[in-house]
Amino acid sequence: VQLQASGGGLVQAGGSLRLSCTASGNFLSIFIMGWSRQEPGKERVLVAQMSTSGNPNCHDSVKGRFTISRDFAENTVSLQMNSLKPEDTAVYYCHAAVNRGSSDLSWYWGAGTLVTVSS
């Protein structure tokens, strides 16, 4: 399973960026898709994810600013990031929990895309 992300870049504080990630490969279905981020020297943390229920799960620090959406037919997850702050600067990783036919879900992560917010 491969996760291809796009949309990172440099933006000024208060600006917006949109990240997108598409899953491809051998799987029956995708249960969860989402985004996590990692700042230098810190652990990776969950930013937002969405299961097949369609209900988003977002970190408190991004609620009201970031919106996660999924295109279930296209196996794509997007993260619309508005009102960006310098503390949002991090490498953002797409992740997915997929059903490959066993009783357990398999987790995958993309390579990461850098988001830099200047003050």
C-alpha positions as CSV (number, residue, x, y, z in Angstrom):
1,V,0.0,0.0,0.0
2,Q,1.4,3.4,-1.0
3,L,0.3,6.8,0.3
4,Q,1.2,9.7,-1.9
5,A,0.8,13.1,-0.3
6,S,1.0,16.6,-1.8
7,G,0.3,20.2,-0.8
8,G,2.9,21.2,1.7
9,G,4.9,24.4,1.5
10,L,5.6,27.7,3.0
11,V,2.9,30.1,4.0
12,Q,2.6,33.2,6.2
13,A,0.8,33.1,9.5
14,G,-2.9,33.4,9.0
15,G,-2.7,31.8,5.6
16,S,-4.1,28.5,4.3
17,L,-2.8,25.3,2.8
18,R,-4.5,22.1,1.6
19,L,-2.9,18.7,2.0
20,S,-4.1,15.7,0.0
21,C,-3.2,12.1,0.1
22,T,-4.1,9.2,-2.1
23,A,-3.8,5.5,-1.2
24,S,-3.0,2.9,-3.8
25,G,-2.1,-0.8,-3.9
26,N,-3.6,-4.0,-2.7
27,F,-6.3,-3.7,-0.1
28,L,-10.0,-4.5,0.2
29,S,-11.0,-1.3,2.0
30,I,-9.7,1.6,4.0
31,F,-11.1,2.0,7.5
32,I,-9.2,5.1,8.6
33,M,-7.3,7.8,6.8
34,G,-5.8,10.8,8.4
35,W,-2.8,13.1,9.2
36,S,-0.3,13.3,11.9
37,R,2.6,15.7,12.3
38,Q,6.1,15.8,13.8
39,E,8.1,18.8,14.8
40,P,11.9,18.5,15.1
41,G,12.9,16.8,18.2
42,K,9.4,15.9,19.2
43,E,7.1,12.8,18.9
44,R,4.6,12.5,16.1
45,V,1.1,13.5,17.1
46,L,-2.2,12.9,15.5
47,V,-3.7,15.9,13.8
48,A,-6.9,14.6,12.4
49,Q,-8.4,11.4,11.1
50,M,-11.6,10.0,9.8
51,S,-13.0,6.5,9.7
52,T,-15.6,5.1,7.4
53,S,-18.3,6.6,9.8
54,G,-17.4,10.0,8.3
55,N,-17.0,11.5,11.8
56,P,-13.8,13.5,12.1
57,N,-11.4,13.2,15.0
58,C,-9.2,16.3,15.4
59,H,-6.6,17.4,17.9
60,D,-7.8,20.2,20.1
61,S,-5.1,22.5,18.8
62,V,-6.5,22.5,15.3
63,K,-10.3,22.4,15.9
64,G,-12.0,25.3,14.2
65,R,-9.0,25.8,11.9
66,F,-8.4,22.5,10.1
67,T,-11.0,20.4,8.3
68,I,-10.4,16.8,7.3
69,S,-12.4,15.2,4.5
70,R,-12.3,12.0,2.6
71,D,-13.3,10.9,-0.9
72,F,-14.1,7.3,-0.2
73,A,-14.4,6.4,-3.9
74,E,-11.0,7.8,-4.7
75,N,-9.2,6.6,-1.5
76,T,-8.2,10.1,-0.8
77,V,-8.0,12.2,2.4
78,S,-7.5,15.9,2.5
79,L,-6.7,18.4,5.2
80,Q,-7.8,22.0,4.7
81,M,-5.6,24.1,7.0
82,N,-6.8,27.7,7.7
83,S,-5.6,30.4,10.0
84,L,-2.2,28.7,10.2
85,K,0.1,29.5,13.0
86,P,3.9,29.2,13.3
87,E,3.4,26.4,15.8
88,D,1.7,24.4,13.0
89,T,5.1,24.1,11.3
90,A,6.0,20.4,11.1
91,V,6.3,17.5,8.7
92,Y,2.8,16.2,8.1
93,Y,2.3,12.5,7.5
94,C,-0.7,10.8,5.9
95,H,-1.7,7.5,7.4
96,A,-4.2,4.8,6.6
97,A,-5.6,1.7,8.3
98,V,-6.6,-0.7,5.6
99,N,-8.3,-4.1,5.4
100,R,-6.1,-6.5,3.4
101,G,-8.3,-9.5,4.0
102,S,-7.2,-10.6,7.5
103,S,-8.9,-10.0,10.8
104,D,-6.5,-7.2,11.7
105,L,-6.1,-3.7,10.1
106,S,-2.7,-2.8,8.6
107,W,-1.4,0.7,9.2
108,Y,0.6,2.6,6.6
109,W,2.3,6.0,6.6
110,G,3.3,8.3,3.7
111,A,6.7,9.9,3.3
112,G,5.7,13.2,4.8
113,T,5.3,16.7,3.5
114,L,6.8,19.8,5.1
115,V,4.5,22.6,6.2
116,T,6.3,25.8,7.2
117,V,4.4,28.7,8.7
118,S,6.3,32.0,8.9
119,S,5.5,34.6,11.5
